[in-house]
Amino acid sequence: MAFKLVVSNTVAVPVKGVISDEAGKSVPFNFSLTCERLTAAELKSVIDSKETLVGEVVQRVAQGWSGVLDAEGQPLPYSDAGLAQLLDIPGIASLCFGAYIQAVGAKEKN
């Protein structure tokens, strides 16, 4: 199959992991971010900047989400404040950044 040299400006980024609850039990979670697709040059520039934290990269590219719920289990509308709260959970920013790197690039087809 030929490659069509037209790529969407956004990419869906599935994020999966586990987090410990109050009893120390690992609770799995997953959600999806809708992110701006940076070009290879833009991504390199961001990564090469020694002062840029992975959470700042996620804040720059994120445009929406699905699968993020509030305390009552209802879908939480995306907001910059909500994203900042999500990224303040230790380890989440790194998971989101790693998932973004995986989602934004081409992969070998199995």
N, C-alpha and C positions, 0 to 999 in steps of 0.2 A: 504494500500500500504506500502511496506517495505521501510526502509530508507537506502539508499546507502551511505556508509561512505566514500564518495569521494566528496570533495568540491572544487570548482574552486578557484584558487589563486587570481582572480579578481572579482569585483562586480560592477554592474552598480548602480549608486547612483542618483536618480532623485531629483533635487532641485527645489522647487517652492516657490514663494513669491511675494511680491509687493514692489515697490520702488516709492517714490514721485518724480514727474517731477518738472520742474521749476515753474509750476503753483500750485503746491501742490496736484495735482491729483495723486491718487494711480494707478500705472501702473503695471499690473501683468507680471511676467516673469517665465520662466522655462528653465532649461538646465540639462544636465546629465554629471556627472563625472564618469570616469572609475578609480577605485581605487584598490589598493592592499587590499586583505582581511587579516586582522590581526587575529591571533588566540585569544582566550579569554585571555590567559596569557599575550600576547603582548599588547593587548588593555588595560588590567588592569594596566600593568606597565606604559604605556603612560599616562593613566588617573591619576594614583596615583602620578605621578611626579608633584609636586606643581608648578614648574617653567615652565611647558609646557603649552603654549597657544593653544586654539582650532585651530587657524590658522596654527600653526606649525604642528599639527597632520594632518590637511588636506594637507599641503604641503608635508608631509612625505608619505602619502598613494596615493595621486593623480598621475595618469599616463596619463590621457587624458581627453578630454571633447567633447561634441557635443551640439549644440544649443547656442553657444556663438558667437556673431556677432560683427563685427567692426562697426565703425561710419557710413559706407555706407550700412550696412545691410548684408554684406557678411560673410560667415563662417570664423571665426578666428582660425588659426591653434593653437593647444595647445603648450605652452611653459612655462617654469618655470617663466619667467618674466611676461607673461600674467596672470598666476595663481596668482602671487604676486599682480598684479594690481587689479585683481578681488577681492582677499581677503582683499584689502585695503579699499574697500567700507564698511562703518560701517554696521554691522549686517550680512554680507554675510558669514563670517567665521563661525559664530554660526549656521546659516542655513545649511551650508555644513556639519558641524560636526554632527548636529542632524540628518540630512538625512543619513549620513554615518552609524551612530549607528543603525538607523532603518533598513537600507539595509543590513548590514553585518550579522545580527543575524537571527535566526529562529523566525517565527511568527506563531500564531495560525491561522489555516485555517478556514474561515467562511463557 
